[in-house]
């Protein structure tokens, strides 16, 4: 058995090309070349010389039999000790290598974990940044869409206003040119008609205040009006409703100055109506139409309003027409619009009925007519019915019917 260990040790020597010291014997194990004979063993072993190849060694040996006892037990012990020492050293090296491998694995795992954490952290940061940018982009897109719609709306409104302005400027230019040969601006549309101008449209007028009592503190400036040339006279239009384009739920100052568009819906203005109706004796004609295209009218042979100090109080005369007398209630003076001051959204009835008018008391229902109420179209669930604050003329259609169109016009009673 000791011979086997010795041969193994010799193989290690050949492969490593090293000499292993064997203690005090200073034993050298040398490779025998091919063809050389091995020396006789003192112990009767037959050992052939090793054959050498690249990186290999081999020996042929004879294991002693039981009747050939090994004679050098001390030498065998030393070899065994050396082999044990080598095995011990190999085990220590293997253990150290295993420890190093474990450390390397731990470091690799820790590095991988750190990389994953870094990657996850970077990923989270990147995802957060992308999400934030996406939200900002969506907000910017929404804002841009809203801004685009707003700009489109403004452009549409601007286009309508420019078209309306062009119409008014054209009509105003036409009216001014048509009346320039009169020497001065006419006081109303009747004078324009009598001068031979029979085309309806916008004209410039200048009320004559020379005979007014009391006279205005300052002469009024000329202003534009819309003239209706019909029934052999020129009517000065003071109000028109036809499509709901203009909001009539206005305050006192707006009704005083006037608002709207002369070619569409408008209120001429209480100051101007006062000047027109106090320079001479005027009559009022109201033309109205329902949603079935039925028409009716009401005429009053006397019409004027007082100045602002008396809150533009209404005065009307005798009635004639097909629509019924809604301005004068001969049986109940407290339910008559005649002699009533003007009221707007600043007051109780004006706020409730959504327009300026000559209301009577809130306790009596405010109105039997209101041609400046809220416009109600023929479309929608309730259509033009069921609204006490619409465009009303109760004697003709009742208190919950809102008219489709109406216009109020004045002319001198002598015309």
ZADREN-806514 format. One record per residue (C-alpha): x, y, z. Coordinates in Angstrom, 2 decimals, decimal comma. Layout:
<site px="X" py="Y" pz="Z"/>
...
This chain:
<site px="0,00" py="0,00" pz="0,00"/>
<site px="2,89" py="2,32" pz="0,79"/>
<site px="4,25" py="1,68" pz="-2,67"/>
<site px="1,01" py="3,03" pz="-4,18"/>
<site px="1,37" py="6,28" pz="-2,22"/>
<site px="4,99" py="6,49" pz="-3,32"/>
<site px="4,08" py="6,10" pz="-6,96"/>
<site px="1,35" py="8,74" pz="-6,64"/>
<site px="3,88" py="11,06" pz="-5,11"/>
<site px="6,28" py="10,37" pz="-7,97"/>
<site px="3,51" py="11,25" pz="-10,45"/>
<site px="2,98" py="14,54" pz="-8,70"/>
<site px="6,72" py="15,14" pz="-8,93"/>
<site px="6,80" py="14,47" pz="-12,63"/>
<site px="3,79" py="16,68" pz="-13,43"/>
<site px="4,96" py="19,58" pz="-11,32"/>
<site px="8,63" py="19,14" pz="-12,16"/>
<site px="9,56" py="19,60" pz="-8,56"/>
<site px="11,58" py="17,67" pz="-5,95"/>
<site px="9,99" py="16,81" pz="-2,69"/>
<site px="12,34" py="16,50" pz="0,29"/>
<site px="11,78" py="13,33" pz="2,30"/>
<site px="13,32" py="14,31" pz="5,59"/>
<site px="16,69" py="13,16" pz="6,80"/>
<site px="17,09" py="10,58" pz="3,98"/>
<site px="17,19" py="13,34" pz="1,47"/>
<site px="15,48" py="10,99" pz="-0,96"/>
<site px="15,44" py="12,05" pz="-4,62"/>
<site px="12,85" py="10,53" pz="-6,88"/>
<site px="14,11" py="10,56" pz="-10,40"/>
<site px="12,41" py="9,53" pz="-13,60"/>
<site px="14,04" py="6,60" pz="-15,39"/>
<site px="14,49" py="6,93" pz="-19,08"/>
<site px="13,10" py="4,41" pz="-21,47"/>
<site px="15,08" py="1,17" pz="-21,72"/>
<site px="16,71" py="1,65" pz="-18,31"/>
<site px="16,20" py="-0,98" pz="-15,67"/>
<site px="14,92" py="-0,11" pz="-12,28"/>
<site px="17,23" py="-0,94" pz="-9,37"/>
<site px="16,34" py="-3,86" pz="-7,26"/>
<site px="14,17" py="-3,00" pz="-4,38"/>
<site px="15,41" py="-3,80" pz="-0,95"/>
<site px="11,93" py="-4,96" pz="-0,15"/>
<site px="11,49" py="-7,29" pz="-3,05"/>
<site px="9,14" py="-4,98" pz="-5,02"/>
<site px="9,22" py="-5,08" pz="-8,72"/>
<site px="8,83" py="-1,56" pz="-10,02"/>
<site px="9,06" py="-0,63" pz="-13,64"/>
<site px="10,31" py="2,79" pz="-14,61"/>
<site px="7,65" py="5,36" pz="-15,38"/>
<site px="6,87" py="6,24" pz="-18,94"/>
<site px="6,62" py="9,99" pz="-19,57"/>
<site px="4,11" py="11,69" pz="-21,84"/>
<site px="3,07" py="15,34" pz="-22,08"/>
<site px="1,53" py="15,99" pz="-18,67"/>
<site px="1,22" py="12,26" pz="-17,64"/>
<site px="3,23" py="9,53" pz="-15,87"/>
<site px="2,68" py="5,83" pz="-15,36"/>
<site px="4,44" py="3,08" pz="-13,38"/>
<site px="4,21" py="-0,65" pz="-13,27"/>
<site px="4,65" py="-2,06" pz="-9,84"/>
<site px="4,12" py="-5,22" pz="-7,88"/>
<site px="2,32" py="-5,11" pz="-4,60"/>
<site px="4,16" py="-7,24" pz="-2,04"/>
<site px="2,38" py="-10,30" pz="-0,90"/>
<site px="1,73" py="-11,14" pz="2,65"/>
<site px="4,79" py="-13,34" pz="2,78"/>
<site px="6,98" py="-10,33" pz="1,73"/>
<site px="6,77" py="-7,89" pz="4,66"/>
<site px="7,80" py="-4,31" pz="4,15"/>
<site px="11,08" py="-3,66" pz="5,87"/>
<site px="11,22" py="0,19" pz="6,08"/>
<site px="8,18" py="1,08" pz="8,24"/>
<site px="9,78" py="4,31" pz="9,41"/>
<site px="10,30" py="5,50" pz="5,90"/>
<site px="6,68" py="4,64" pz="5,05"/>
<site px="5,46" py="6,62" pz="8,03"/>
<site px="7,39" py="9,64" pz="6,90"/>
<site px="5,90" py="9,37" pz="3,41"/>
<site px="2,44" py="9,03" pz="4,87"/>
<site px="3,03" py="12,12" pz="6,98"/>
<site px="4,18" py="14,04" pz="3,95"/>
<site px="1,13" py="12,88" pz="2,00"/>
<site px="-1,10" py="13,83" pz="4,92"/>
<site px="0,61" py="17,23" pz="5,14"/>
<site px="0,07" py="17,73" pz="1,42"/>
<site px="-3,56" py="16,69" pz="1,74"/>
<site px="-3,89" py="19,03" pz="4,66"/>
<site px="-2,37" py="21,87" pz="2,68"/>
<site px="-4,58" py="20,97" pz="-0,30"/>
<site px="-7,64" py="21,03" pz="1,95"/>
<site px="-6,65" py="24,40" pz="3,38"/>
<site px="-6,06" py="25,78" pz="-0,09"/>
<site px="-9,37" py="24,31" pz="-1,27"/>
<site px="-11,11" py="25,79" pz="1,75"/>
<site px="-9,49" py="29,15" pz="1,11"/>
<site px="-10,47" py="28,96" pz="-2,55"/>
<site px="-14,01" py="27,96" pz="-1,59"/>
<site px="-14,13" py="30,86" pz="0,86"/>
<site px="-12,87" py="33,20" pz="-1,81"/>
<site px="-15,44" py="31,84" pz="-4,26"/>
<site px="-18,19" py="32,37" pz="-1,69"/>
<site px="-16,93" py="35,90" pz="-1,09"/>
<site px="-16,82" py="36,47" pz="-4,84"/>
<site px="-20,38" py="35,12" pz="-5,15"/>
<site px="-21,51" py="37,37" pz="-2,31"/>
<site px="-19,81" py="40,38" pz="-3,88"/>
<site px="-21,34" py="39,48" pz="-7,26"/>
<site px="-24,79" py="39,14" pz="-5,70"/>
<site px="-24,34" py="42,39" pz="-3,80"/>
<site px="-23,14" py="44,08" pz="-7,00"/>
<site px="-26,09" py="42,67" pz="-8,92"/>
<site px="-28,44" py="43,84" pz="-6,18"/>
<site px="-26,83" py="47,26" pz="-6,19"/>
<site px="-27,10" py="47,38" pz="-9,98"/>
<site px="-30,74" py="46,37" pz="-9,74"/>
<site px="-31,38" py="49,04" pz="-7,13"/>
<site px="-29,60" py="51,61" pz="-9,23"/>
<site px="-31,46" py="50,44" pz="-12,31"/>
<site px="-34,78" py="50,44" pz="-10,44"/>
<site px="-34,04" py="53,84" pz="-8,97"/>
<site px="-33,02" py="55,18" pz="-12,36"/>
<site px="-36,09" py="53,52" pz="-13,90"/>
<site px="-38,41" py="55,02" pz="-11,30"/>
<site px="-36,83" py="58,43" pz="-11,75"/>
<site px="-37,07" py="58,10" pz="-15,52"/>
<site px="-40,69" py="56,92" pz="-15,36"/>
<site px="-41,54" py="59,76" pz="-12,98"/>
<site px="-39,91" py="62,31" pz="-15,24"/>
<site px="-41,65" py="60,90" pz="-18,32"/>
<site px="-45,01" py="60,86" pz="-16,51"/>
<site px="-44,54" py="64,44" pz="-15,38"/>
<site px="-43,60" py="65,53" pz="-18,89"/>
<site px="-46,61" py="63,66" pz="-20,28"/>
<site px="-48,95" py="65,37" pz="-17,82"/>
<site px="-47,44" py="68,74" pz="-18,68"/>
<site px="-47,84" py="67,96" pz="-22,36"/>
<site px="-51,49" py="66,96" pz="-21,85"/>
<site px="-52,16" py="70,13" pz="-19,86"/>
<site px="-50,46" py="72,20" pz="-22,54"/>
<site px="-52,45" py="70,41" pz="-25,25"/>
<site px="-55,72" py="71,01" pz="-23,39"/>
<site px="-54,84" py="74,65" pz="-22,86"/>
<site px="-53,90" py="74,97" pz="-26,52"/>
<site px="-57,20" py="73,40" pz="-27,60"/>
<site px="-59,17" py="75,71" pz="-25,32"/>
<site px="-57,18" py="78,69" pz="-26,55"/>
<site px="-57,75" py="77,63" pz="-30,17"/>
<site px="-61,50" py="77,36" pz="-29,59"/>
<site px="-61,51" py="80,73" pz="-27,85"/>
<site px="-59,57" py="82,32" pz="-30,70"/>
<site px="-61,96" py="80,77" pz="-33,21"/>
<site px="-64,90" py="82,12" pz="-31,24"/>
<site px="-63,31" py="85,56" pz="-31,08"/>
<site px="-62,58" py="85,43" pz="-34,79"/>
<site px="-66,19" py="84,49" pz="-35,51"/>
<site px="-67,46" py="87,28" pz="-33,27"/>
<site px="-64,99" py="89,71" pz="-34,81"/>
<site px="-66,12" py="88,69" pz="-38,27"/>
<site px="-69,75" py="89,25" pz="-37,36"/>
<site px="-68,98" py="92,61" pz="-35,78"/>
<site px="-66,91" py="93,72" pz="-38,74"/>
<site px="-69,67" py="92,67" pz="-41,13"/>
<site px="-72,24" py="94,48" pz="-39,00"/>
<site px="-70,01" py="97,55" pz="-38,81"/>
<site px="-69,59" py="97,50" pz="-42,58"/>
<site px="-73,36" py="97,31" pz="-43,01"/>
<site px="-73,94" py="100,17" pz="-40,60"/>
<site px="-71,18" py="102,28" pz="-42,14"/>
<site px="-72,59" py="101,60" pz="-45,58"/>
<site px="-76,12" py="102,42" pz="-44,47"/>
<site px="-74,95" py="105,47" pz="-42,54"/>
<site px="-72,95" py="106,70" pz="-45,49"/>
<site px="-75,92" py="106,14" pz="-47,74"/>
<site px="-78,25" py="108,02" pz="-45,37"/>
<site px="-75,86" py="110,94" pz="-44,89"/>
<site px="-75,36" py="111,26" pz="-48,62"/>
<site px="-79,08" py="111,01" pz="-49,28"/>
<site px="-79,86" py="113,90" pz="-46,93"/>
<site px="-76,90" py="116,21" pz="-47,55"/>
<site px="-78,94" py="118,37" pz="-49,94"/>
<site px="-81,38" py="119,24" pz="-47,15"/>
<site px="-78,88" py="121,76" pz="-45,82"/>
<site px="-79,01" py="120,35" pz="-42,29"/>
<site px="-79,84" py="117,06" pz="-40,66"/>
<site px="-83,60" py="116,35" pz="-40,58"/>
<site px="-85,32" py="116,09" pz="-37,22"/>
<site px="-86,85" py="112,65" pz="-37,92"/>
<site px="-87,56" py="110,04" pz="-40,59"/>
<site px="-90,80" py="111,72" pz="-41,66"/>
<site px="-88,90" py="114,76" pz="-42,89"/>
<site px="-86,54" py="112,47" pz="-44,78"/>
<site px="-89,47" py="110,66" pz="-46,40"/>
<site px="-91,16" py="113,94" pz="-47,31"/>
<site px="-87,91" py="115,03" pz="-48,98"/>
<site px="-88,31" py="112,17" pz="-51,42"/>
<site px="-86,21" py="109,46" pz="-49,78"/>
<site px="-88,39" py="106,34" pz="-49,64"/>
<site px="-85,76" py="103,67" pz="-48,99"/>
<site px="-85,77" py="102,15" pz="-45,49"/>
<site px="-82,41" py="102,15" pz="-43,75"/>
<site px="-80,08" py="104,00" pz="-41,41"/>
<site px="-80,11" py="107,81" pz="-41,53"/>
<site px="-78,72" py="110,67" pz="-39,49"/>
<site px="-81,23" py="112,90" pz="-37,65"/>
<site px="-80,97" py="115,94" pz="-35,38"/>
<site px="-83,99" py="116,69" pz="-33,17"/>
<site px="-85,21" py="120,30" pz="-33,07"/>
<site px="-85,25" py="121,38" pz="-29,45"/>
<site px="-85,99" py="125,06" pz="-30,05"/>
<site px="-89,60" py="124,74" pz="-28,85"/>
<site px="-89,03" py="122,16" pz="-26,11"/>
<site px="-90,07" py="122,99" pz="-22,54"/>
<site px="-87,82" py="122,76" pz="-20,67"/>
<site px="-85,01" py="123,05" pz="-23,14"/>
<site px="-81,96" py="120,80" pz="-22,77"/>
<site px="-79,00" py="122,43" pz="-21,06"/>
<site px="-76,87" py="121,76" pz="-24,16"/>
<site px="-77,91" py="121,23" pz="-27,78"/>
<site px="-77,99" py="117,50" pz="-28,58"/>
<site px="-75,65" py="116,01" pz="-31,14"/>
<site px="-77,00" py="114,37" pz="-34,31"/>
<site px="-77,44" py="110,61" pz="-34,07"/>
<site px="-78,32" py="107,73" pz="-36,34"/>
<site px="-81,74" py="106,06" pz="-36,50"/>
<site px="-83,37" py="103,37" pz="-38,60"/>
<site px="-86,19" py="104,66" pz="-40,81"/>
<site px="-89,14" py="102,54" pz="-41,97"/>
<site px="-90,62" py="104,04" pz="-45,09"/>
<site px="-94,23" py="102,76" pz="-45,25"/>
<site px="-97,88" py="103,86" pz="-45,12"/>
<site px="-96,98" py="107,09" pz="-46,89"/>
<site px="-94,72" py="108,28" pz="-44,14"/>
<site px="-91,32" py="107,79" pz="-42,59"/>
<site px="-91,39" py="106,02" pz="-39,23"/>
<site px="-88,50" py="106,38" pz="-36,78"/>
<site px="-87,78" py="102,97" pz="-35,25"/>
<site px="-87,15" py="103,09" pz="-31,49"/>
<site px="-87,06" py="99,32" pz="-30,79"/>
<site px="-86,80" py="96,00" pz="-32,64"/>
<site px="-86,82" py="92,34" pz="-31,56"/>
<site px="-86,45" py="89,51" pz="-34,06"/>
<site px="-83,88" py="86,83" pz="-33,21"/>
<site px="-82,56" py="87,14" pz="-29,66"/>
<site px="-79,19" py="88,44" pz="-30,88"/>
<site px="-79,20" py="91,28" pz="-28,34"/>
<site px="-79,66" py="90,90" pz="-24,59"/>
<site px="-82,32" py="93,31" pz="-23,28"/>
<site px="-81,78" py="92,57" pz="-19,60"/>
<site px="-79,78" py="95,80" pz="-19,11"/>
<site px="-79,31" py="98,40" pz="-16,39"/>
<site px="-80,52" py="101,99" pz="-16,17"/>
<site px="-77,53" py="103,58" pz="-17,84"/>
<site px="-77,65" py="101,23" pz="-20,82"/>
<site px="-81,34" py="101,89" pz="-21,42"/>
<site px="-80,66" py="105,61" pz="-21,11"/>
<site px="-77,94" py="105,57" pz="-23,81"/>
<site px="-79,29" py="102,76" pz="-25,98"/>
<site px="-77,78" py="99,46" pz="-27,11"/>
<site px="-77,82" py="96,86" pz="-29,86"/>
<site px="-77,51" py="97,13" pz="-33,65"/>
<site px="-79,76" py="99,34" pz="-35,76"/>
<site px="-79,94" py="96,75" pz="-38,53"/>
<site px="-80,94" py="93,98" pz="-36,14"/>
<site px="-82,14" py="94,22" pz="-32,52"/>
<site px="-81,78" py="97,40" pz="-30,49"/>
<site px="-83,20" py="99,91" pz="-28,05"/>
<site px="-82,66" py="103,46" pz="-29,34"/>
<site px="-82,12" py="104,95" pz="-25,87"/>
<site px="-84,42" py="106,83" pz="-23,50"/>
<site px="-82,58" py="110,14" pz="-23,89"/>
<site px="-83,00" py="110,02" pz="-27,68"/>
<site px="-86,64" py="108,91" pz="-27,44"/>
<site px="-87,28" py="111,81" pz="-25,08"/>
<site px="-85,77" py="114,31" pz="-27,56"/>
<site px="-87,70" py="112,88" pz="-30,51"/>
<site px="-91,11" py="112,69" pz="-28,80"/>
<site px="-90,93" py="116,14" pz="-27,18"/>
<site px="-90,01" py="118,19" pz="-30,26"/>
<site px="-93,50" py="117,67" pz="-31,70"/>
<site px="-96,68" py="115,63" pz="-31,14"/>
<site px="-95,97" py="111,98" pz="-31,96"/>
<site px="-97,91" py="108,75" pz="-32,35"/>
<site px="-96,75" py="105,21" pz="-31,61"/>
<site px="-97,20" py="102,13" pz="-33,78"/>
<site px="-96,33" py="98,64" pz="-32,54"/>
<site px="-96,18" py="95,75" pz="-35,01"/>
<site px="-95,91" py="92,18" pz="-33,69"/>
<site px="-95,80" py="88,62" pz="-35,03"/>
<site px="-96,34" py="85,23" pz="-33,36"/>
<site px="-94,65" py="81,90" pz="-34,11"/>
<site px="-97,35" py="80,95" pz="-36,62"/>
<site px="-96,64" py="84,10" pz="-38,64"/>
<site px="-99,83" py="85,78" pz="-37,52"/>
<site px="-99,45" py="89,56" pz="-37,26"/>
<site px="-101,17" py="92,27" pz="-35,25"/>
<site px="-100,61" py="95,93" pz="-34,46"/>
<site px="-101,45" py="98,56" pz="-31,88"/>
<site px="-101,42" py="102,34" pz="-32,44"/>
<site px="-101,63" py="105,17" pz="-29,93"/>
<site px="-102,37" py="108,64" pz="-31,22"/>
<site px="-100,21" py="110,21" pz="-28,54"/>
<site px="-96,86" py="109,02" pz="-27,32"/>
<site px="-94,08" py="110,67" pz="-25,33"/>
<site px="-91,81" py="110,05" pz="-22,39"/>
<site px="-90,64" py="112,52" pz="-19,76"/>
<site px="-86,97" py="113,27" pz="-19,10"/>
<site px="-84,71" py="111,36" pz="-16,76"/>
<site px="-85,63" py="113,48" pz="-13,74"/>
<site px="-89,14" py="111,98" pz="-13,98"/>
<site px="-87,70" py="108,54" pz="-14,76"/>
<site px="-88,81" py="108,65" pz="-18,39"/>
<site px="-92,47" py="108,33" pz="-17,40"/>
<site px="-94,77" py="107,01" pz="-20,17"/>
<site px="-97,65" py="109,00" pz="-21,68"/>
<site px="-99,93" py="107,43" pz="-24,30"/>
<site px="-103,22" py="108,48" pz="-25,90"/>
<site px="-106,08" py="106,68" pz="-27,59"/>
<site px="-105,68" py="103,13" pz="-28,86"/>
<site px="-106,44" py="101,68" pz="-32,29"/>
<site px="-105,47" py="98,31" pz="-33,75"/>
<site px="-105,88" py="94,51" pz="-33,78"/>
<site px="-103,63" py="93,42" pz="-30,92"/>
<site px="-105,64" py="94,86" pz="-28,04"/>
<site px="-104,89" py="97,72" pz="-25,66"/>
<site px="-102,20" py="96,46" pz="-23,31"/>
<site px="-100,77" py="99,84" pz="-22,26"/>
<site px="-103,93" py="101,34" pz="-20,79"/>
<site px="-106,34" py="99,55" pz="-18,44"/>
<site px="-109,34" py="101,86" pz="-18,18"/>
<site px="-110,92" py="99,77" pz="-15,42"/>
<site px="-107,83" py="99,53" pz="-13,21"/>
<site px="-105,43" py="102,44" pz="-13,26"/>
<site px="-103,06" py="100,53" pz="-10,98"/>
<site px="-102,69" py="97,88" pz="-13,70"/>
<site px="-101,95" py="100,34" pz="-16,48"/>
<site px="-98,56" py="101,09" pz="-18,03"/>
<site px="-99,73" py="104,60" pz="-18,89"/>
<site px="-98,23" py="107,18" pz="-16,48"/>
<site px="-95,74" py="104,62" pz="-15,10"/>
<site px="-91,98" py="105,37" pz="-14,72"/>
<site px="-89,45" py="103,30" pz="-16,57"/>
<site px="-87,84" py="100,41" pz="-14,68"/>
<site px="-84,82" py="98,23" pz="-15,48"/>
<site px="-82,94" py="95,28" pz="-14,00"/>
<site px="-81,94" py="97,61" pz="-11,13"/>
<site px="-85,53" py="97,49" pz="-9,83"/>
<site px="-87,87" py="94,77" pz="-8,58"/>
<site px="-90,04" py="94,23" pz="-11,66"/>
<site px="-87,18" py="94,72" pz="-14,10"/>
<site px="-85,10" py="92,10" pz="-12,30"/>
<site px="-87,97" py="89,61" pz="-12,24"/>
<site px="-89,18" py="90,22" pz="-15,81"/>
<site px="-85,65" py="90,46" pz="-17,27"/>
<site px="-85,95" py="93,67" pz="-19,26"/>
<site px="-86,55" py="97,42" pz="-19,04"/>
<site px="-90,18" py="98,63" pz="-19,33"/>
<site px="-92,84" py="100,94" pz="-17,87"/>
<site px="-93,91" py="98,53" pz="-15,13"/>
<site px="-96,70" py="99,01" pz="-12,65"/>
<site px="-96,43" py="97,61" pz="-9,11"/>
<site px="-94,92" py="94,24" pz="-8,28"/>
<site px="-97,97" py="93,39" pz="-6,21"/>
<site px="-100,17" py="93,74" pz="-9,29"/>
<site px="-97,92" py="91,57" pz="-11,44"/>
<site px="-95,77" py="94,33" pz="-12,98"/>
<site px="-97,08" py="94,07" pz="-16,53"/>
<site px="-99,71" py="93,31" pz="-19,13"/>
<site px="-97,17" py="94,00" pz="-21,82"/>
<site px="-93,39" py="93,86" pz="-21,96"/>
<site px="-91,80" py="94,10" pz="-25,37"/>
<site px="-88,30" py="94,15" pz="-23,87"/>
<site px="-88,54" py="90,80" pz="-22,06"/>
<site px="-86,29" py="87,82" pz="-22,59"/>
<site px="-86,38" py="86,40" pz="-26,11"/>
<site px="-87,64" py="82,81" pz="-26,30"/>
<site px="-87,12" py="80,93" pz="-29,55"/>
<site px="-89,38" py="78,33" pz="-31,14"/>
<site px="-86,87" py="75,60" pz="-30,23"/>
<site px="-86,48" py="73,60" pz="-27,07"/>
<site px="-88,68" py="71,69" pz="-24,67"/>
<site px="-90,93" py="74,57" pz="-23,62"/>
<site px="-90,57" py="76,53" pz="-26,86"/>
<site px="-92,10" py="80,02" pz="-26,55"/>
<site px="-94,84" py="79,17" pz="-24,03"/>
<site px="-94,91" py="79,16" pz="-20,25"/>
<site px="-92,67" py="82,18" pz="-19,71"/>
<site px="-94,02" py="85,16" pz="-17,79"/>
<site px="-90,81" py="87,06" pz="-18,51"/>
<site px="-90,83" py="86,76" pz="-22,31"/>
<site px="-91,86" py="89,28" pz="-24,99"/>
<site px="-95,49" py="89,77" pz="-23,99"/>
<site px="-98,64" py="91,46" pz="-25,23"/>
<site px="-101,28" py="89,85" pz="-23,05"/>
<site px="-104,52" py="91,03" pz="-24,77"/>
<site px="-103,43" py="89,28" pz="-27,96"/>
<site px="-101,61" py="86,09" pz="-26,83"/>
<site px="-101,96" py="85,84" pz="-23,08"/>
<site px="-99,51" py="86,26" pz="-20,25"/>
<site px="-97,37" py="83,16" pz="-20,96"/>
<site px="-96,76" py="83,54" pz="-24,71"/>
<site px="-93,49" py="85,04" pz="-25,94"/>
<site px="-93,74" py="86,73" pz="-29,35"/>
<site px="-91,45" py="85,96" pz="-32,28"/>
<site px="-90,87" py="89,55" pz="-33,42"/>
<site px="-91,92" py="93,09" pz="-32,61"/>
<site px="-90,96" py="96,63" pz="-33,55"/>
<site px="-91,91" py="100,01" pz="-32,09"/>
<site px="-91,90" py="103,12" pz="-34,30"/>
<site px="-92,97" py="106,75" pz="-34,01"/>
<site px="-94,04" py="109,48" pz="-36,41"/>
<site px="-95,59" py="112,95" pz="-36,03"/>
<site px="-99,41" py="112,81" pz="-35,70"/>
<site px="-99,69" py="115,30" pz="-38,54"/>
<site px="-97,98" py="112,90" pz="-40,94"/>
